[in-house]
Amino acid sequence: MVSGADREVLEPVPPAKERPPLDQLDYEIVRQLQADGRKPYRAIARVVGVSEGTVRLRVRRLVEAQALRIVAIADPFQLGCRVLAFVLIAVGGVVRTETFTELRMFKVSYYYPAIG
């Protein structure tokens, strides 16, 4: 994601063989965080029936594997943006980090790479 003064460049997602498999508990934890990304691990643990430490370790593993990112989603209009645009850019060949870095000159506040 490209944002404000400190721009974050996403690392490539590891190949499937290097990613840990997700089980039902991982999916339950993710569902809880999707409903409320600030929900305390203790509360999640109570809902899914495991210890707080287990939730903390699972979330850390999911974040490190790039299977989960906990982010804030702001309403751009409430923040004073008067224009919202969705733009599709087709890039041939290998997409490199530089491709997304170049979006900075257009004051891009968010980008989402997709294939297909």
A tleap script that builds the chain and sets N, CA, C and O, in Angstrom:
source leaprc.protein.ff14SB
mol = sequence {
  NMET VAL SER GLY ALA ASP ARG GLU VAL LEU
  GLU PRO VAL PRO PRO ALA LYS GLU ARG PRO
  PRO LEU ASP GLN LEU ASP TYR GLU ILE VAL
  ARG GLN LEU GLN ALA ASP GLY ARG LYS PRO
  TYR ARG ALA ILE ALA ARG VAL VAL GLY VAL
  SER GLU GLY THR VAL ARG LEU ARG VAL ARG
  ARG LEU VAL GLU ALA GLN ALA LEU ARG ILE
  VAL ALA ILE ALA ASP PRO PHE GLN LEU GLY
  CYS ARG VAL LEU ALA PHE VAL LEU ILE ALA
  VAL GLY GLY VAL VAL ARG THR GLU THR PHE
  THR GLU LEU ARG MET PHE LYS VAL SER TYR
  TYR TYR PRO ALA ILE CGLY
}
set mol.1.N position { 0.839 -1.169 0.000 }
set mol.1.CA position { 0.000 0.000 0.000 }
set mol.1.C position { 0.882 1.231 0.000 }
set mol.1.O position { 1.915 1.254 0.670 }
set mol.2.N position { 0.499 2.231 -0.726 }
set mol.2.CA position { 1.199 3.496 -0.736 }
set mol.2.C position { 0.374 4.454 0.089 }
set mol.2.O position { -0.801 4.671 -0.208 }
set mol.3.N position { 0.965 5.037 1.127 }
set mol.3.CA position { 0.174 5.929 1.960 }
set mol.3.C position { 1.033 7.004 2.589 }
set mol.3.O position { 2.122 6.734 3.094 }
set mol.4.N position { 0.531 8.222 2.551 }
set mol.4.CA position { 1.143 9.359 3.229 }
set mol.4.C position { 2.639 9.447 3.148 }
set mol.4.O position { 3.235 9.118 2.122 }
set mol.5.N position { 3.268 9.903 4.256 }
set mol.5.CA position { 4.707 10.122 4.285 }
set mol.5.C position { 5.485 8.818 4.318 }
set mol.5.O position { 6.524 8.702 3.669 }
set mol.6.N position { 5.002 7.845 5.057 }
set mol.6.CA position { 5.718 6.570 5.107 }
set mol.6.C position { 5.000 5.577 4.217 }
set mol.6.O position { 3.932 5.071 4.561 }
set mol.7.N position { 5.581 5.312 3.102 }
set mol.7.CA position { 4.954 4.449 2.108 }
set mol.7.C position { 5.396 3.015 2.346 }
set mol.7.O position { 6.585 2.724 2.475 }
set mol.8.N position { 4.422 2.138 2.401 }
set mol.8.CA position { 4.686 0.729 2.623 }
set mol.8.C position { 4.614 0.012 1.286 }
set mol.8.O position { 3.649 0.185 0.541 }
set mol.9.N position { 5.608 -0.777 0.978 }
set mol.9.CA position { 5.596 -1.578 -0.234 }
set mol.9.C position { 5.427 -3.019 0.206 }
set mol.9.O position { 6.221 -3.535 0.992 }
set mol.10.N position { 4.393 -3.662 -0.303 }
set mol.10.CA position { 4.130 -5.038 0.080 }
set mol.10.C position { 5.174 -5.963 -0.510 }
set mol.10.O position { 5.572 -5.815 -1.665 }
set mol.11.N position { 5.610 -6.911 0.288 }
set mol.11.CA position { 6.531 -7.931 -0.179 }
set mol.11.C position { 5.738 -8.957 -0.979 }
set mol.11.O position { 4.536 -9.117 -0.762 }
set mol.12.N position { 6.402 -9.655 -1.905 }
set mol.12.CA position { 5.689 -10.698 -2.643 }
set mol.12.C position { 5.182 -11.778 -1.681 }
set mol.12.O position { 5.837 -12.094 -0.688 }
set mol.13.N position { 4.028 -12.328 -1.984 }
set mol.13.CA position { 3.469 -13.400 -1.157 }
set mol.13.C position { 4.288 -14.661 -1.394 }
set mol.13.O position { 4.569 -15.004 -2.542 }
set mol.14.N position { 4.679 -15.366 -0.318 }
set mol.14.CA position { 5.466 -16.581 -0.490 }
set mol.14.C position { 4.692 -17.621 -1.277 }
set mol.14.O position { 3.462 -17.644 -1.232 }
set mol.15.N position { 5.406 -18.493 -2.007 }
set mol.15.CA position { 4.719 -19.573 -2.730 }
set mol.15.C position { 3.924 -20.439 -1.760 }
set mol.15.O position { 4.257 -20.524 -0.578 }
set mol.16.N position { 2.880 -21.078 -2.262 }
set mol.16.CA position { 1.981 -21.865 -1.409 }
set mol.16.C position { 2.734 -22.917 -0.601 }
set mol.16.O position { 2.364 -23.192 0.540 }
set mol.17.N position { 3.770 -23.504 -1.163 }
set mol.17.CA position { 4.491 -24.559 -0.438 }
set mol.17.C position { 5.237 -24.008 0.779 }
set mol.17.O position { 5.571 -24.772 1.685 }
set mol.18.N position { 5.507 -22.686 0.821 }
set mol.18.CA position { 6.203 -22.068 1.941 }
set mol.18.C position { 5.241 -21.486 2.968 }
set mol.18.O position { 5.660 -21.129 4.069 }
set mol.19.N position { 3.972 -21.385 2.632 }
set mol.19.CA position { 2.992 -20.822 3.554 }
set mol.19.C position { 2.433 -21.922 4.449 }
set mol.19.O position { 2.191 -23.037 3.987 }
set mol.20.N position { 2.228 -21.611 5.727 }
set mol.20.CA position { 1.641 -22.625 6.600 }
set mol.20.C position { 0.184 -22.858 6.220 }
set mol.20.O position { -0.511 -21.915 5.841 }
set mol.21.N position { -0.287 -24.093 6.317 }
set mol.21.CA position { -1.703 -24.343 6.008 }
set mol.21.C position { -2.585 -23.713 7.082 }
set mol.21.O position { -2.217 -23.670 8.256 }
set mol.22.N position { -3.742 -23.231 6.668 }
set mol.22.CA position { -4.682 -22.646 7.612 }
set mol.22.C position { -5.699 -23.699 8.023 }
set mol.22.O position { -6.188 -24.462 7.190 }
set mol.23.N position { -6.012 -23.737 9.304 }
set mol.23.CA position { -7.019 -24.677 9.781 }
set mol.23.C position { -8.275 -23.912 10.202 }
set mol.23.O position { -8.355 -22.693 10.055 }
set mol.24.N position { -9.248 -24.654 10.727 }
set mol.24.CA position { -10.526 -24.045 11.101 }
set mol.24.C position { -10.353 -22.952 12.158 }
set mol.24.O position { -11.048 -21.937 12.118 }
set mol.25.N position { -9.440 -23.151 13.092 }
set mol.25.CA position { -9.201 -22.143 14.125 }
set mol.25.C position { -8.677 -20.847 13.513 }
set mol.25.O position { -9.102 -19.760 13.903 }
set mol.26.N position { -7.752 -20.958 12.552 }
set mol.26.CA position { -7.249 -19.764 11.867 }
set mol.26.C position { -8.401 -18.995 11.220 }
set mol.26.O position { -8.484 -17.773 11.340 }
set mol.27.N position { -9.287 -19.717 10.535 }
set mol.27.CA position { -10.413 -19.059 9.868 }
set mol.27.C position { -11.360 -18.408 10.874 }
set mol.27.O position { -11.894 -17.329 10.615 }
set mol.28.N position { -11.572 -19.060 12.025 }
set mol.28.CA position { -12.434 -18.475 13.061 }
set mol.28.C position { -11.823 -17.183 13.605 }
set mol.28.O position { -12.529 -16.196 13.814 }
set mol.29.N position { -10.512 -17.194 13.833 }
set mol.29.CA position { -9.832 -15.993 14.328 }
set mol.29.C position { -9.927 -14.869 13.300 }
set mol.29.O position { -10.193 -13.721 13.655 }
set mol.30.N position { -9.713 -15.194 12.040 }
set mol.30.CA position { -9.811 -14.191 10.973 }
set mol.30.C position { -11.223 -13.615 10.922 }
set mol.30.O position { -11.388 -12.404 10.770 }
set mol.31.N position { -12.250 -14.470 11.047 }
set mol.31.CA position { -13.628 -13.975 11.047 }
set mol.31.C position { -13.865 -12.978 12.182 }
set mol.31.O position { -14.520 -11.954 11.991 }
set mol.32.N position { -13.332 -13.283 13.348 }
set mol.32.CA position { -13.485 -12.371 14.482 }
set mol.32.C position { -12.815 -11.026 14.194 }
set mol.32.O position { -13.369 -9.972 14.505 }
set mol.33.N position { -11.627 -11.067 13.602 }
set mol.33.CA position { -10.912 -9.828 13.296 }
set mol.33.C position { -11.557 -9.066 12.148 }
set mol.33.O position { -11.474 -7.839 12.098 }
set mol.34.N position { -12.199 -9.775 11.226 }
set mol.34.CA position { -12.908 -9.085 10.152 }
set mol.34.C position { -14.089 -8.295 10.712 }
set mol.34.O position { -14.401 -7.210 10.223 }
set mol.35.N position { -14.734 -8.833 11.723 }
set mol.35.CA position { -15.863 -8.132 12.337 }
set mol.35.C position { -15.390 -6.923 13.133 }
set mol.35.O position { -16.060 -5.891 13.158 }
set mol.36.N position { -14.224 -7.052 13.789 }
set mol.36.CA position { -13.673 -5.957 14.593 }
set mol.36.C position { -12.168 -6.151 14.696 }
set mol.36.O position { -11.694 -6.950 15.503 }
set mol.37.N position { -11.421 -5.423 13.881 }
set mol.37.CA position { -9.970 -5.557 13.834 }
set mol.37.C position { -9.271 -5.138 15.116 }
set mol.37.O position { -8.085 -5.414 15.292 }
set mol.38.N position { -9.994 -4.471 16.019 }
set mol.38.CA position { -9.402 -4.046 17.299 }
set mol.38.C position { -9.870 -4.916 18.456 }
set mol.38.O position { -9.585 -4.613 19.614 }
set mol.39.N position { -10.577 -5.978 18.156 }
set mol.39.CA position { -11.090 -6.859 19.210 }
set mol.39.C position { -9.923 -7.467 19.976 }
set mol.39.O position { -9.000 -8.002 19.362 }
set mol.40.N position { -9.945 -7.398 21.295 }
set mol.40.CA position { -8.837 -7.937 22.091 }
set mol.40.C position { -8.683 -9.448 21.894 }
set mol.40.O position { -9.666 -10.167 21.715 }
set mol.41.N position { -7.441 -9.910 21.930 }
set mol.41.CA position { -7.172 -11.341 21.778 }
set mol.41.C position { -7.902 -12.144 22.854 }
set mol.41.O position { -8.352 -13.258 22.585 }
set mol.42.N position { -8.026 -11.613 24.036 }
set mol.42.CA position { -8.723 -12.310 25.125 }
set mol.42.C position { -10.185 -12.580 24.738 }
set mol.42.O position { -10.703 -13.672 24.969 }
set mol.43.N position { -10.841 -11.570 24.146 }
set mol.43.CA position { -12.242 -11.736 23.736 }
set mol.43.C position { -12.356 -12.733 22.586 }
set mol.43.O position { -13.282 -13.543 22.555 }
set mol.44.N position { -11.428 -12.678 21.654 }
set mol.44.CA position { -11.421 -13.645 20.545 }
set mol.44.C position { -11.243 -15.047 21.107 }
set mol.44.O position { -11.938 -15.975 20.692 }
set mol.45.N position { -10.321 -15.210 22.044 }
set mol.45.CA position { -10.040 -16.510 22.644 }
set mol.45.C position { -11.295 -17.098 23.284 }
set mol.45.O position { -11.568 -18.290 23.144 }
set mol.46.N position { -12.056 -16.258 23.986 }
set mol.46.CA position { -13.294 -16.738 24.625 }
set mol.46.C position { -14.285 -17.245 23.581 }
set mol.46.O position { -14.926 -18.279 23.771 }
set mol.47.N position { -14.407 -16.506 22.472 }
set mol.47.CA position { -15.378 -16.875 21.434 }
set mol.47.C position { -14.981 -18.179 20.742 }
set mol.47.O position { -15.829 -19.037 20.501 }
set mol.48.N position { -13.691 -18.330 20.421 }
set mol.48.CA position { -13.258 -19.508 19.651 }
set mol.48.C position { -12.837 -20.673 20.544 }
set mol.48.O position { -12.579 -21.768 20.045 }
set mol.49.N position { -12.764 -20.452 21.855 }
set mol.49.CA position { -12.523 -21.548 22.781 }
set mol.49.C position { -11.076 -21.973 22.963 }
set mol.49.O position { -10.798 -23.151 23.186 }
set mol.50.N position { -10.153 -21.023 22.871 }
set mol.50.CA position { -8.735 -21.320 23.101 }
set mol.50.C position { -8.155 -20.251 24.015 }
set mol.50.O position { -8.855 -19.315 24.401 }
set mol.51.N position { -6.877 -20.385 24.361 }
set mol.51.CA position { -6.244 -19.394 25.234 }
set mol.51.C position { -5.887 -18.128 24.453 }
set mol.51.O position { -5.771 -18.136 23.228 }
set mol.52.N position { -5.719 -17.050 25.206 }
set mol.52.CA position { -5.295 -15.784 24.599 }
set mol.52.C position { -3.945 -15.943 23.906 }
set mol.52.O position { -3.738 -15.394 22.824 }
set mol.53.N position { -3.033 -16.685 24.515 }
set mol.53.CA position { -1.713 -16.915 23.918 }
set mol.53.C position { -1.802 -17.629 22.582 }
set mol.53.O position { -1.044 -17.329 21.660 }
set mol.54.N position { -2.727 -18.573 22.479 }
set mol.54.CA position { -2.915 -19.285 21.208 }
set mol.54.C position { -3.376 -18.322 20.128 }
set mol.54.O position { -2.885 -18.365 19.000 }
set mol.55.N position { -4.319 -17.451 20.471 }
set mol.55.CA position { -4.791 -16.456 19.495 }
set mol.55.C position { -3.647 -15.548 19.086 }
set mol.55.O position { -3.465 -15.285 17.897 }
set mol.56.N position { -2.870 -15.064 20.047 }
set mol.56.CA position { -1.746 -14.173 19.753 }
set mol.56.C position { -0.750 -14.847 18.803 }
set mol.56.O position { -0.299 -14.235 17.835 }
set mol.57.N position { -0.411 -16.108 19.085 }
set mol.57.CA position { 0.542 -16.824 18.225 }
set mol.57.C position { -0.024 -17.075 16.832 }
set mol.57.O position { 0.687 -16.949 15.834 }
set mol.58.N position { -1.302 -17.429 16.768 }
set mol.58.CA position { -1.924 -17.673 15.459 }
set mol.58.C position { -1.956 -16.399 14.624 }
set mol.58.O position { -1.647 -16.431 13.432 }
set mol.59.N position { -2.330 -15.273 15.242 }
set mol.59.CA position { -2.369 -14.008 14.509 }
set mol.59.C position { -0.972 -13.643 14.033 }
set mol.59.O position { -0.805 -13.236 12.883 }
set mol.60.N position { 0.022 -13.776 14.879 }
set mol.60.CA position { 1.401 -13.467 14.483 }
set mol.60.C position { 1.827 -14.330 13.291 }
set mol.60.O position { 2.433 -13.834 12.341 }
set mol.61.N position { 1.500 -15.631 13.354 }
set mol.61.CA position { 1.866 -16.536 12.258 }
set mol.61.C position { 1.154 -16.137 10.965 }
set mol.61.O position { 1.761 -16.161 9.894 }
set mol.62.N position { -0.115 -15.775 11.054 }
set mol.62.CA position { -0.867 -15.367 9.870 }
set mol.62.C position { -0.318 -14.075 9.268 }
set mol.62.O position { -0.240 -13.936 8.047 }
set mol.63.N position { 0.060 -13.134 10.130 }
set mol.63.CA position { 0.634 -11.868 9.649 }
set mol.63.C position { 1.983 -12.124 8.995 }
set mol.63.O position { 2.251 -11.596 7.916 }
set mol.64.N position { 2.835 -12.919 9.624 }
set mol.64.CA position { 4.154 -13.211 9.067 }
set mol.64.C position { 4.061 -13.953 7.739 }
set mol.64.O position { 4.904 -13.766 6.862 }
set mol.65.N position { 3.041 -14.792 7.588 }
set mol.65.CA position { 2.838 -15.531 6.336 }
set mol.65.C position { 2.125 -14.695 5.286 }
set mol.65.O position { 1.865 -15.173 4.181 }
set mol.66.N position { 1.805 -13.448 5.622 }
set mol.66.CA position { 1.072 -12.529 4.750 }
set mol.66.C position { -0.308 -13.051 4.377 }
set mol.66.O position { -0.848 -12.713 3.324 }
set mol.67.N position { -0.872 -13.880 5.253 }
set mol.67.CA position { -2.237 -14.351 5.068 }
set mol.67.C position { -3.222 -13.391 5.713 }
set mol.67.O position { -4.422 -13.459 5.445 }
set mol.68.N position { -2.721 -12.483 6.575 }
set mol.68.CA position { -3.572 -11.560 7.305 }
set mol.68.C position { -2.861 -10.225 7.453 }
set mol.68.O position { -1.671 -10.170 7.760 }
set mol.69.N position { -3.609 -9.149 7.230 }
set mol.69.CA position { -3.145 -7.790 7.518 }
set mol.69.C position { -4.254 -7.093 8.254 }
set mol.69.O position { -5.407 -7.121 7.822 }
set mol.70.N position { -3.927 -6.476 9.346 }
set mol.70.CA position { -4.919 -5.718 10.109 }
set mol.70.C position { -4.687 -4.250 9.793 }
set mol.70.O position { -3.631 -3.697 10.101 }
set mol.71.N position { -5.683 -3.623 9.176 }
set mol.71.CA position { -5.535 -2.249 8.725 }
set mol.71.C position { -6.764 -1.429 9.115 }
set mol.71.O position { -7.822 -1.978 9.422 }
set mol.72.N position { -6.606 -0.138 9.097 }
set mol.72.CA position { -7.728 0.777 9.294 }
set mol.72.C position { -8.249 1.182 7.917 }
set mol.72.O position { -7.467 1.468 7.010 }
set mol.73.N position { -9.534 1.204 7.772 }
set mol.73.CA position { -10.135 1.635 6.513 }
set mol.73.C position { -10.875 2.936 6.789 }
set mol.73.O position { -11.850 2.967 7.540 }
set mol.74.N position { -10.404 3.984 6.184 }
set mol.74.CA position { -10.986 5.304 6.403 }
set mol.74.C position { -11.967 5.649 5.292 }
set mol.74.O position { -11.842 5.173 4.164 }
set mol.75.N position { -12.930 6.471 5.623 }
set mol.75.CA position { -13.853 7.006 4.635 }
set mol.75.C position { -13.177 8.234 4.031 }
set mol.75.O position { -13.037 9.247 4.715 }
set mol.76.N position { -12.753 8.170 2.762 }
set mol.76.CA position { -12.000 9.293 2.179 }
set mol.76.C position { -12.770 10.606 2.174 }
set mol.76.O position { -12.163 11.673 2.267 }
set mol.77.N position { -14.085 10.550 2.070 }
set mol.77.CA position { -14.866 11.785 2.058 }
set mol.77.C position { -14.888 12.429 3.437 }
set mol.77.O position { -14.876 13.655 3.544 }
set mol.78.N position { -14.920 11.622 4.493 }
set mol.78.CA position { -14.865 12.159 5.853 }
set mol.78.C position { -13.505 12.775 6.154 }
set mol.78.O position { -13.386 13.616 7.044 }
set mol.79.N position { -12.483 12.359 5.416 }
set mol.79.CA position { -11.133 12.894 5.592 }
set mol.79.C position { -10.854 14.095 4.706 }
set mol.79.O position { -9.735 14.607 4.689 }
set mol.80.N position { -11.849 14.542 3.977 }
set mol.80.CA position { -11.686 15.750 3.184 }
set mol.80.C position { -11.368 15.531 1.718 }
set mol.80.O position { -11.181 16.501 0.984 }
set mol.81.N position { -11.301 14.288 1.272 }
set mol.81.CA position { -11.071 14.033 -0.160 }
set mol.81.C position { -12.352 14.331 -0.917 }
set mol.81.O position { -13.439 13.900 -0.533 }
set mol.82.N position { -12.201 15.072 -1.995 }
set mol.82.CA position { -13.382 15.438 -2.770 }
set mol.82.C position { -13.558 14.570 -4.004 }
set mol.82.O position { -14.615 14.592 -4.634 }
set mol.83.N position { -12.526 13.801 -4.355 }
set mol.83.CA position { -12.596 12.966 -5.549 }
set mol.83.C position { -12.128 11.566 -5.200 }
set mol.83.O position { -11.106 11.385 -4.538 }
set mol.84.N position { -12.874 10.594 -5.648 }
set mol.84.CA position { -12.496 9.195 -5.475 }
set mol.84.C position { -12.521 8.561 -6.849 }
set mol.84.O position { -13.532 8.641 -7.548 }
set mol.85.N position { -11.441 7.939 -7.246 }
set mol.85.CA position { -11.375 7.333 -8.573 }
set mol.85.C position { -10.816 5.931 -8.483 }
set mol.85.O position { -9.921 5.653 -7.685 }
set mol.86.N position { -11.349 5.059 -9.300 }
set mol.86.CA position { -10.816 3.716 -9.453 }
set mol.86.C position { -10.228 3.638 -10.850 }
set mol.86.O position { -10.912 3.895 -11.840 }
set mol.87.N position { -8.965 3.284 -10.921 }
set mol.87.CA position { -8.269 3.264 -12.195 }
set mol.87.C position { -7.651 1.889 -12.392 }
set mol.87.O position { -7.010 1.361 -11.483 }
set mol.88.N position { -7.837 1.309 -13.560 }
set mol.88.CA position { -7.240 0.025 -13.896 }
set mol.88.C position { -6.010 0.279 -14.750 }
set mol.88.O position { -6.086 0.954 -15.777 }
set mol.89.N position { -4.888 -0.258 -14.328 }
set mol.89.CA position { -3.649 -0.110 -15.085 }
set mol.89.C position { -3.172 -1.511 -15.461 }
set mol.89.O position { -2.935 -2.345 -14.587 }
set mol.90.N position { -3.034 -1.762 -16.730 }
set mol.90.CA position { -2.533 -3.051 -17.199 }
set mol.90.C position { -1.021 -2.952 -17.371 }
set mol.90.O position { -0.522 -2.065 -18.064 }
set mol.91.N position { -0.314 -3.855 -16.746 }
set mol.91.CA position { 1.140 -3.866 -16.816 }
set mol.91.C position { 1.564 -5.201 -17.415 }
set mol.91.O position { 1.217 -6.260 -16.892 }
set mol.92.N position { 2.310 -5.150 -18.506 }
set mol.92.CA position { 2.765 -6.374 -19.140 }
set mol.92.C position { 4.029 -6.905 -18.496 }
set mol.92.O position { 4.807 -6.151 -17.911 }
set mol.93.N position { 4.227 -8.203 -18.609 }
set mol.93.CA position { 5.454 -8.805 -18.076 }
set mol.93.C position { 5.437 -8.901 -16.567 }
set mol.93.O position { 4.377 -8.979 -15.946 }
set mol.94.N position { 6.604 -8.893 -15.992 }
set mol.94.CA position { 6.749 -9.023 -14.546 }
set mol.94.C position { 6.475 -7.681 -13.888 }
set mol.94.O position { 7.048 -6.663 -14.277 }
set mol.95.N position { 5.599 -7.678 -12.889 }
set mol.95.CA position { 5.300 -6.458 -12.147 }
set mol.95.C position { 6.316 -6.353 -11.020 }
set mol.95.O position { 6.437 -7.254 -10.190 }
set mol.96.N position { 7.026 -5.271 -11.000 }
set mol.96.CA position { 8.062 -5.078 -9.996 }
set mol.96.C position { 7.635 -4.018 -8.991 }
set mol.96.O position { 6.686 -3.269 -9.225 }
set mol.97.N position { 8.326 -3.965 -7.901 }
set mol.97.CA position { 8.054 -2.973 -6.867 }
set mol.97.C position { 8.118 -1.570 -7.441 }
set mol.97.O position { 7.365 -0.692 -7.019 }
set mol.98.N position { 9.011 -1.348 -8.400 }
set mol.98.CA position { 9.170 -0.021 -9.004 }
set mol.98.C position { 7.874 0.451 -9.666 }
set mol.98.O position { 7.587 1.648 -9.703 }
set mol.99.N position { 7.092 -0.503 -10.188 }
set mol.99.CA position { 5.828 -0.147 -10.835 }
set mol.99.C position { 4.930 0.583 -9.851 }
set mol.99.O position { 4.327 1.602 -10.186 }
set mol.100.N position { 4.843 0.061 -8.641 }
set mol.100.CA position { 3.980 0.670 -7.638 }
set mol.100.C position { 4.609 1.918 -7.044 }
set mol.100.O position { 3.897 2.845 -6.658 }
set mol.101.N position { 5.922 1.956 -6.966 }
set mol.101.CA position { 6.610 3.126 -6.445 }
set mol.101.C position { 6.337 4.330 -7.339 }
set mol.101.O position { 6.212 5.450 -6.843 }
set mol.102.N position { 6.244 4.116 -8.644 }
set mol.102.CA position { 5.993 5.204 -9.573 }
set mol.102.C position { 4.604 5.825 -9.400 }
set mol.102.O position { 4.366 6.948 -9.843 }
set mol.103.N position { 3.698 5.104 -8.763 }
set mol.103.CA position { 2.354 5.651 -8.542 }
set mol.103.C position { 2.365 6.830 -7.576 }
set mol.103.O position { 1.405 7.599 -7.527 }
set mol.104.N position { 3.437 6.977 -6.813 }
set mol.104.CA position { 3.533 8.080 -5.850 }
set mol.104.C position { 3.358 9.440 -6.506 }
set mol.104.O position { 2.747 10.335 -5.923 }
set mol.105.N position { 3.892 9.606 -7.721 }
set mol.105.CA position { 3.830 10.929 -8.340 }
set mol.105.C position { 2.397 11.327 -8.668 }
set mol.105.O position { 2.129 12.497 -8.939 }
set mol.106.N position { 1.476 10.373 -8.648 }
set mol.106.CA position { 0.071 10.690 -8.910 }
set mol.106.C position { -0.723 10.833 -7.620 }
set mol.106.O position { -1.953 10.892 -7.647 }
set mol.107.N position { -0.015 10.891 -6.477 }
set mol.107.CA position { -0.638 11.025 -5.164 }
set mol.107.C position { -1.651 9.917 -4.902 }
set mol.107.O position { -2.737 10.157 -4.375 }
set mol.108.N position { -1.277 8.711 -5.277 }
set mol.108.CA position { -2.115 7.547 -5.028 }
set mol.108.C position { -2.095 7.254 -3.533 }
set mol.108.O position { -1.024 7.147 -2.934 }
set mol.109.N position { -3.258 7.126 -2.936 }
set mol.109.CA position { -3.308 6.841 -1.505 }
set mol.109.C position { -3.446 5.350 -1.234 }
set mol.109.O position { -3.145 4.896 -0.130 }
set mol.110.N position { -3.890 4.588 -2.208 }
set mol.110.CA position { -4.021 3.145 -2.025 }
set mol.110.C position { -3.978 2.473 -3.385 }
set mol.110.O position { -4.526 2.985 -4.362 }
set mol.111.N position { -3.330 1.335 -3.439 }
set mol.111.CA position { -3.387 0.522 -4.648 }
set mol.111.C position { -3.568 -0.922 -4.260 }
set mol.111.O position { -3.173 -1.333 -3.169 }
set mol.112.N position { -4.162 -1.697 -5.144 }
set mol.112.CA position { -4.395 -3.095 -4.893 }
set mol.112.C position { -3.977 -3.861 -6.121 }
set mol.112.O position { -4.672 -3.823 -7.136 }
set mol.113.N position { -2.851 -4.562 -6.055 }
set mol.113.CA position { -2.431 -5.351 -7.220 }
set mol.113.C position { -3.320 -6.582 -7.396 }
set mol.113.O position { -3.692 -7.231 -6.419 }
set mol.114.N position { -3.651 -6.890 -8.621 }
set mol.114.CA position { -4.480 -8.056 -8.912 }
set mol.114.C position { -4.001 -8.685 -10.208 }
set mol.114.O position { -3.399 -8.015 -11.046 }
set mol.115.N position { -4.267 -9.956 -10.369 }
set mol.115.CA position { -3.921 -10.635 -11.611 }
set mol.115.C position { -5.163 -11.320 -12.164 }
set mol.115.O position { -6.131 -11.578 -11.449 }
set mol.116.N position { -5.104 -11.599 -13.436 }
set mol.116.CA position { -6.203 -12.359 -14.033 }
set mol.116.C position { -7.054 -11.533 -14.944 }
set mol.116.O position { -8.017 -12.041 -15.518 }
savepdb mol mol.pdb
quit
